[in-house]
């Protein structure tokens, strides 16, 4: 993935051997491994990709859907931290957890859309830290904890 194929582009090219993705910093091998991962429940690929090739050729260019890849990475990061948005929570703007926890207006939309959080509550009160905001979202059912994978 080259710099001119930026994060806003719909499709990104798999980096050349020995190079790293300019968007994620992952190696070609790591990206290829991610592209093989599937949802255990549905069997669907977790990251959308396809190979573009000319008719009659056996090789082509591997293209990766940038939004799909970034969603996968965000989901993996949340799982590593043990949190995710509850399945019943609508997130049409694809807000990341960091955005929700860092922006008072966005946080308010998830916690209590019918009321406004005061500046005092946000800066000095019960929502002043990331930890307290996470606890509030867990209590409200906006976030849920992900059980760590069982050791084999």
Rosetta blueprint (number, residue, H / E / L):
1 X L
2 X L
3 X L
4 X L
5 X L
6 X L
7 X L
8 X L
9 X L
10 X L
11 X E
12 X E
13 X E
14 X L
15 X L
16 X L
17 X L
18 X L
19 X L
20 X E
21 X L
22 X L
23 X L
24 X L
25 X L
26 X L
27 X E
28 X H
29 X H
30 X H
31 X H
32 X H
33 X H
34 X H
35 X H
36 X H
37 X L
38 X E
39 X L
40 X L
41 X L
42 X L
43 X L
44 X L
45 X E
46 X L
47 X L
48 X L
49 X E
50 X E
51 X E
52 X E
53 X L
54 X L
55 X L
56 X L
57 X L
58 X L
59 X L
60 X L
61 X E
62 X E
63 X E
64 X E
65 X E
66 X H
67 X H
68 X H
69 X H
70 X H
71 X H
72 X H
73 X H
74 X H
75 X H
76 X H
77 X H
78 X H
79 X H
80 X H
81 X H
82 X L
83 X E
84 X E
85 X E
86 X L
87 X L
88 X L
89 X L
90 X L
91 X L
92 X L
93 X L
94 X L
95 X L
96 X L
97 X H
98 X H
99 X H
100 X H
101 X H
102 X H
103 X L
104 X H
105 X H
106 X H
107 X H
108 X H
109 X H
110 X H
111 X H
112 X L
113 X L
114 X L
115 X L
116 X L
117 X L
118 X L
119 X H
120 X H
121 X H
122 X H
123 X H
124 X L
125 X L
126 X L
127 X L
128 X L
129 X L
130 X H
131 X H
132 X H
133 X H
134 X H
135 X H
136 X H
137 X H
138 X H
139 X H
140 X H
141 X L
142 X L
143 X E
144 X E
145 X E
146 X L
147 X L
148 X L
149 X L
150 X L
151 X L
152 X L
